[in-house]
Each structure stands twice: as structure tokens, then as C-alpha cells.
Amino acid sequence: MNTKALYAGSFDPLTLGHLDIIERAANIFDEVVVGVVVNLEKKTMFTFEERMEMIEEATAHLPNVRVSQCRGLLADYVNNNGFNVVVRGLRCMSDFDSEQQMAHLHEHLYHDKIETVFLMADAKYSFVSSTMAKQVISLGGNGEMLVPANVLKRMKGKAY
């Protein structure tokens, strides 16, 4: 059976923790789609197009990974695009609580049996968040341990 997995998020910006989850998912599943969520209510540092480009650059070494736009309800996107797995990354127990609730909700919205697979963050990235990366880098801190090099370069050129 061919496994097609979706890893969705806003990725504003893509962090090393996100990239670690993508790389690990690419080793497990036949195809991984990084779904960049469009949330019109959320103020983002990067445009949707910029986020897509940065993820494509950072995952260019992974032949079974592609990046796609994910608009609307996640369950609709999953149902309409032939996924059989949804990947979610977990950093801590509070992430698990909210992600578990979301996974149970989605079970009722998926048309087919879709497995939600939780991947624990590598310990060295368990503290990393997009919000933290934006704060540290915008204040002139060293972001090399937070985001991929291509993302860091773009962040240093933006005012947040």
C-alpha cells in the first residue's frame, strides 16, 4: 500500500523542529506533502508564497516531499487529495492534549479511515517554536539553532 502523508501547518517560519519532522516522515512514508495552511485571520511574517518557497528550498534534498497550499478545513483537504496519514509533531504534553482533541474531531470528518501519526520532537528541538524564532531573530539573537539557514537569511532581511 502506498502511504501518502500530510504534514500541515502555518510554518511561519519553518523551524528546524518542523524540518526534523518532515525528514523523519519522509523516511517512513512513500510521499509526504507539506501543507502550508492559509489562515486569513493570522498576521504572518511571511506571505504564503514566501513560506512555500522556503519550505521547498529546505526540503529540496527529499525527493518524496512536496509542498502544497492547504486552504479551508483540513479534513476537506485530506478527503479531496487521497491522503491516508496525517502527521502531527509534538513538543510537549500540552501539544499532545490539543493535538489529540483535534485528531478525534477529524476522525468524524474524514470520509475514509485516515491515521493520525504523532512524531515526538527531537529533544534538541523540543523548545523551538515559530513564535520564539521570530522573537529571538527580530531582536538580533542567533537563530542558527532555531531555523534552517535559508529561512534565517530571509528573516534577517525582514522587519517584524
C-alpha positions in Angstrom: 0.0 0.0 0.0 1.3 3.4 -0.9 1.3 5.8 2.0 0.6 9.4 1.3 1.1 11.6 4.4 0.1 15.2 5.0 2.1 17.4 7.5 0.1 20.7 7.7 0.9 23.9 9.5 1.4 27.6 9.0 5.2 27.3 9.1 5.7 31.0 9.7 8.5 30.4 9.7 9.7 26.9 9.1 11.8 25.8 12.1 14.5 23.2 12.5 11.9 21.2 14.5 9.5 21.3 11.6 12.2 20.2 9.2 13.2 17.4 11.5 9.6 16.1 11.5 9.4 16.4 7.7 12.7 14.5 7.2 11.6 11.7 9.6 8.2 11.4 8.0 9.9 11.2 4.6 11.8 8.2 5.9 8.6 6.5 7.0 6.1 7.3 4.3 6.2 6.9 0.5 5.0 10.5 -0.1 4.9 13.5 2.2 3.0 16.7 1.4 3.8 19.7 3.5 0.5 21.6 3.5 1.0 25.3 4.1 -2.1 26.5 5.8 -3.6 29.7 4.8 -5.3 31.5 7.7 -6.5 34.9 6.7 -7.1 35.8 10.4 -3.5 35.3 11.4 -0.9 38.0 10.8 2.1 36.3 9.3 5.7 37.4 9.0 5.9 35.8 5.5 3.5 35.6 2.7 2.1 32.3 1.7 4.3 32.3 -1.4 7.4 33.0 0.7 6.7 30.2 3.1 6.2 27.8 0.3 9.5 28.8 -1.3 11.4 28.5 1.9 10.0 25.0 2.6 10.7 23.9 -1.0 14.3 25.1 -0.6 14.8 23.5 2.8 13.3 20.1 1.6 14.9 20.0 -1.8 17.1 17.1 -0.7 14.0 15.0 -0.1 12.7 13.5 -3.3 9.4 12.2 -1.9 8.4 15.6 -0.3 6.4 18.3 -2.0 4.8 21.5 -0.8 1.2 22.4 -1.3 -1.3 25.1 -0.4 -3.8 23.9 2.2 -6.9 26.2 2.3 -10.1 25.7 4.3 -10.9 22.8 6.5 -8.0 20.3 7.0 -10.4 17.3 6.8 -11.7 18.5 3.4 -8.2 18.8 2.1 -7.4 15.3 3.3 -10.6 13.9 1.9 -10.1 15.5 -1.5 -6.4 14.7 -2.0 -6.1 11.0 -1.3 -4.1 11.0 2.0 -4.1 8.0 4.3 -2.0 9.5 7.0 -1.8 12.9 8.8 1.4 13.6 10.6 1.5 15.9 13.6 4.6 16.9 15.6 4.6 17.0 19.4 7.0 19.0 21.6 5.4 18.6 25.0 2.4 17.2 26.8 0.3 20.3 26.2 0.8 19.8 22.5 -0.4 16.2 22.9 -3.6 17.3 24.7 -4.6 19.8 21.9 -3.5 17.5 19.1 -5.4 14.5 20.5 -8.6 16.5 20.6 -8.1 17.7 17.0 -7.3 14.1 15.9 -10.6 12.9 17.5 -12.6 15.6 15.8 -11.0 14.8 12.4 -11.9 11.1 12.8 -15.5 12.2 12.4 -14.8 14.5 9.4 -12.7 12.1 7.3 -14.5 10.1 4.7 -12.1 7.2 4.9 -10.0 5.7 7.7 -7.2 8.2 8.0 -4.5 7.5 10.6 -3.1 10.4 12.6 0.6 9.7 13.4 2.3 11.7 16.2 6.0 12.2 15.9 7.8 13.4 19.0 10.1 16.3 18.5 13.8 15.5 18.8 14.8 16.7 22.3 17.2 19.3 20.8 14.1 21.0 19.1 11.5 20.5 21.9 11.7 24.1 22.9 11.6 25.6 19.4 8.5 27.4 18.1 7.9 29.7 15.2 6.9 32.4 17.6 10.2 32.0 19.6 12.2 32.1 16.4 10.6 35.3 15.3 11.2 36.9 18.7 14.8 35.9 19.0 15.8 36.7 15.5 13.9 40.0 15.3 15.8 41.1 18.4 19.2 40.3 16.9 19.7 36.9 18.6 21.4 34.0 17.0 18.8 31.9 15.2 21.0 29.2 13.8 19.7 26.7 16.3 16.1 27.6 15.5 15.6 27.8 11.7 17.2 26.4 8.6 19.9 28.7 7.0 17.7 29.7 4.1 15.0 30.8 6.5 17.4 32.7 8.7 18.7 34.7 5.8 15.2 35.8 4.8 14.2 36.5 8.4 17.2 38.8 8.9 16.0 40.8 5.9 12.5 41.3 7.3 11.2 43.6 10.0 8.7 42.0 12.3 
